[in-house]
Amino acid sequence: MDKTDFDYDFYLVTLRTADAVGMAVVNKDDLARVMAIILHEGGNEQFTYSYKLRVEMQFAQEKYHIRGGETPDPRFVLLLQRYIREIEIYQEQHKCGYPDWAVTLMKDRYGIKLYNC
């Protein structure tokens, strides 16, 4: 997606504004799942080209205090650890790849294909 097709700043402000009034544009569970995938996958170049993904991860880092020397939200950390462990268990049992929820989430929400070996 070309940068001209997506307004990064507008989407980030929209997420912040919705959060300020108690509306969830992206739910906590999806943010934790995506962050677990990113932490596990590492340097997938597709992640850097997805503006929507980058905005939502910036928003998650702000909202749940996952930056620098901040103390992260303990409930979010537990959720994140749960999904990281689900990915690890899946990969131990299948030698590689991702659970169906991870593949579907990344494909449907961001148009990113996770590689399965």
C-alpha positions in Angstrom: 0.0 0.0 0.0 1.4 3.4 -1.0 1.8 6.0 1.8 -0.6 8.3 -0.2 -3.4 5.7 0.3 -3.1 5.7 4.1 -2.9 8.6 6.5 -0.7 7.3 9.3 -1.1 10.3 11.6 -4.9 10.4 11.1 -5.3 6.7 12.0 -3.1 7.1 15.1 -5.1 10.2 16.3 -8.3 8.2 15.6 -7.1 5.3 17.8 -6.1 7.7 20.6 -9.3 9.6 20.4 -11.5 6.5 20.4 -9.5 5.2 23.4 -9.9 8.4 25.3 -13.7 8.1 25.1 -13.7 4.4 25.9 -14.2 3.0 22.4 -12.0 0.2 21.1 -11.2 0.4 17.4 -8.7 -2.5 18.0 -9.3 -4.8 20.9 -6.7 -5.6 23.4 -6.7 -9.3 22.5 -5.8 -8.6 18.8 -3.1 -6.2 19.8 -1.5 -8.8 22.1 -1.8 -11.5 19.3 -0.1 -9.3 16.7 2.6 -8.2 19.1 3.3 -11.9 19.9 3.6 -12.7 16.2 5.9 -9.8 15.6 8.1 -10.7 18.6 8.3 -14.2 17.4 8.7 -13.6 13.7 11.2 -10.9 14.0 12.5 -9.4 10.8 9.7 -10.0 8.4 10.0 -7.2 5.9 6.3 -7.1 5.2 5.8 -5.7 8.7 7.7 -2.6 7.9 5.5 -1.9 4.8 2.2 -2.2 6.6 1.3 1.3 7.8 -1.8 0.0 9.5 0.2 -2.6 11.5 2.9 0.0 12.4 0.2 2.5 13.7 -1.5 -0.2 15.7 1.8 -1.3 17.3 2.7 2.3 18.1 -0.7 2.7 19.7 -0.3 -0.6 21.7 3.1 0.5 22.9 1.7 3.8 24.1 -1.5 2.4 25.7 0.1 -0.5 27.5 3.4 1.3 28.3 5.7 -1.0 26.3 8.5 1.5 25.7 11.9 2.3 27.1 11.9 2.4 30.9 8.2 2.3 31.5 6.5 -0.4 33.5 4.2 -2.3 31.2 0.6 -3.0 32.0 0.8 -6.4 33.8 -2.5 -7.7 32.4 -1.4 -7.0 28.8 2.0 -8.7 29.5 0.2 -11.8 30.7 -2.0 -11.8 27.6 1.1 -11.3 25.4 3.0 -14.1 27.2 0.0 -16.4 26.6 0.0 -15.9 22.9 3.8 -16.2 22.6 3.6 -19.5 24.4 0.8 -20.7 22.1 3.0 -19.9 19.1 5.9 -21.8 20.7 3.8 -24.8 21.5 2.4 -24.9 18.0 5.9 -24.7 16.5 7.2 -27.4 18.8 4.5 -29.8 17.7 4.6 -28.9 14.0 8.3 -28.1 13.6 7.4 -24.7 12.1 4.5 -22.4 11.0 1.9 -20.6 13.0 -1.5 -21.4 14.6 -4.5 -20.8 12.4 -5.5 -17.7 14.4 -2.2 -16.1 13.7 -2.3 -16.8 9.9 -5.9 -15.6 9.6 -5.4 -12.4 11.7 -2.3 -11.3 9.8 -3.9 -12.0 6.4 -7.4 -10.6 7.1 -6.3 -7.5 9.1 -3.1 -6.5 7.4 -2.8 -8.5 4.2 0.4 -10.1 5.4 1.2 -13.7 4.7 3.1 -15.5 7.4 5.5 -18.0 6.0 5.1 -21.7 6.9 8.6 -23.2 6.4 
